[in-house]
Amino acid sequence: MAIEIKQLLIKSNVVDEEDDERADDRNSANANIKQDVLRECRRLILEMLSDKGQR
């Protein structure tokens, strides 16, 4: 099954003031999500390149 990523939209909100503890938690969660997305993109790209090489 082919998976094609044409567009990735990221919605963000900018907050002027925020509790430092909450900000740290959000930054950590955002970093984890970013790493997960990048890991999955790399996996899909490698899979597509592998499939293309096998043809």
Secondary structure, DSSP 8 states (H G I E B T S, - for coil): ---------------S---HHHHHHHHHHHHHHHHHHHHHHHHHHHHHHHHHHH-
